[in-house]
């Protein structure tokens, strides 16, 4: 061959039948992983089937059923149903009290959510270190979270009662006038906001504490070497690092605020003069305290669902863009 290279010819390899069968068996084994993966997929579907069935029964089916009910004129016992199409939706858009409840819900959310997030951020920064005192304060702050919302509402209603409330008693001891906060249209909503924050700020603080504790210490050490103080470290290191948890918490708080019902209903019942009648309180009132308005209240619930869904989608888009 050119270049001084020589081709070496090896004799052909001849396999007997036993060797051919062994090679064939090896090739068959190489195909087995695909069937094994299919078995794993079937097993996974079997495991998620109970949760999927519950989701369909208690979420998807009621969601479709609620849309059907919203096109009917019927009572709470679902009797004497009469198809009215989209009349309930057009009626809701022209209902002055419903639009007022939407404004109250938005006002409540605009006040409660920012205060909730600010308090949670401040407390999480102060309680992030695992000292004995910090653990004690975390436990104390979390106690209202595990309490029933109805219990919290009734308790604060008694505390702030204009005649028998301990808050009124303290004011009298100080020589001040009685503060009828829950019966004052200008203060009732803000009292409800205060009680709602008091009950739930613990969960916000705990979630953000967990996020702060997952930040690497090397980031704080590098910032300290660059001359950054505690406040600068918080805004330059802590806050950007906990943004995924912050956005998640912000989204859940907005959704929860728009659905506020239990504390409002137990403390004020929507009063005085409907100054605390949120969307859910008004929907409840129309559904259970009025005749033949179950379909109408369901239509209003659909508006609330669409609004929350739109907010959720927008929040997810913002979260994806900020994470990139």
Secondary structure as the mmCIF struct_conf table of DSSP 4:
data_model
#
loop_
_struct_conf.conf_type_id
_struct_conf.id
_struct_conf.beg_label_comp_id
_struct_conf.beg_label_asym_id
_struct_conf.beg_label_seq_id
_struct_conf.end_label_comp_id
_struct_conf.end_label_asym_id
_struct_conf.end_label_seq_id
HELX_RH_3T_P HELX_RH_3T_P1 UNK A 2 UNK A 4
HELX_LH_PP_P HELX_LH_PP_P1 UNK A 7 UNK A 13
HELX_RH_AL_P HELX_RH_AL_P1 UNK A 17 UNK A 55
HELX_RH_PI_P HELX_RH_PI_P1 UNK A 56 UNK A 60
HELX_RH_AL_P HELX_RH_AL_P2 UNK A 61 UNK A 70
TURN_TY1_P TURN_TY1_P1 UNK A 71 UNK A 71
STRN STRN1 UNK A 72 UNK A 73
TURN_TY1_P TURN_TY1_P2 UNK A 76 UNK A 77
BEND BEND1 UNK A 80 UNK A 80
STRN STRN2 UNK A 82 UNK A 83
TURN_TY1_P TURN_TY1_P3 UNK A 85 UNK A 86
HELX_RH_AL_P HELX_RH_AL_P3 UNK A 87 UNK A 93
TURN_TY1_P TURN_TY1_P4 UNK A 94 UNK A 94
HELX_RH_AL_P HELX_RH_AL_P4 UNK A 96 UNK A 126
BEND BEND2 UNK A 127 UNK A 127
BEND BEND3 UNK A 129 UNK A 129
HELX_RH_AL_P HELX_RH_AL_P5 UNK A 132 UNK A 146
BEND BEND4 UNK A 147 UNK A 147
HELX_RH_AL_P HELX_RH_AL_P6 UNK A 149 UNK A 159
TURN_TY1_P TURN_TY1_P5 UNK A 160 UNK A 160
TURN_TY1_P TURN_TY1_P6 UNK A 162 UNK A 164
HELX_RH_AL_P HELX_RH_AL_P7 UNK A 166 UNK A 173
TURN_TY1_P TURN_TY1_P7 UNK A 174 UNK A 175
HELX_RH_3T_P HELX_RH_3T_P2 UNK A 181 UNK A 183
TURN_TY1_P TURN_TY1_P8 UNK A 185 UNK A 187
HELX_RH_AL_P HELX_RH_AL_P8 UNK A 188 UNK A 213
TURN_TY1_P TURN_TY1_P9 UNK A 214 UNK A 214
BEND BEND5 UNK A 215 UNK A 215
HELX_RH_AL_P HELX_RH_AL_P9 UNK A 217 UNK A 225
TURN_TY1_P TURN_TY1_P10 UNK A 226 UNK A 227
HELX_RH_AL_P HELX_RH_AL_P10 UNK A 230 UNK A 233
HELX_RH_PI_P HELX_RH_PI_P2 UNK A 234 UNK A 238
HELX_RH_AL_P HELX_RH_AL_P11 UNK A 239 UNK A 241
TURN_TY1_P TURN_TY1_P11 UNK A 242 UNK A 242
HELX_RH_AL_P HELX_RH_AL_P12 UNK A 243 UNK A 258
TURN_TY1_P TURN_TY1_P12 UNK A 259 UNK A 259
HELX_RH_AL_P HELX_RH_AL_P13 UNK A 262 UNK A 267
TURN_TY1_P TURN_TY1_P13 UNK A 268 UNK A 270
BEND BEND6 UNK A 272 UNK A 272
TURN_TY1_P TURN_TY1_P14 UNK A 273 UNK A 276
HELX_RH_AL_P HELX_RH_AL_P14 UNK A 279 UNK A 288
BEND BEND7 UNK A 289 UNK A 290
TURN_TY1_P TURN_TY1_P15 UNK A 291 UNK A 292
HELX_RH_AL_P HELX_RH_AL_P15 UNK A 294 UNK A 323
#
